[in-house]
Amino acid sequence: MESISPEHLQALLQKQQVVLIDVREPWEHTAFNIGGQLIPMDDIMQQVPAIPKDKRVVFYCEKGIRSGIIIQRLEQRFGFQNLLNLAGGMNAWRKVFPSK
């Protein structure tokens, strides 16, 4: 599984070169998010057709654990090769970008 740093993700977001998917719960997304589509971890397997295969897709959660699990499942079951995990999740993002 490939990971991406908050800094690298920020650069891709500015260029609109990535799709974001938040796998946290709705209340977590409402409290703080960096955009993207909310698909909670428990719902992701029913939403596989909504995940692009022709663009880089970054999954994120609070610490990078749930998103990592989801990426492993998607790669194993559906052959995705374009998925990235935000290293450290929202915790890492807030450390690097505390005001965003």
Secondary structure, DSSP 4 states (H G I P E B T S, - for coil): -EEE-HHHHHHHHHTT--EEEE-S-HHHHHHS--SSEE--GGGGGGGGGGS-SSS-EEEE-SSSHHHHHHHHHHHHHH---SEEEETTHHHHHHHH-TT-
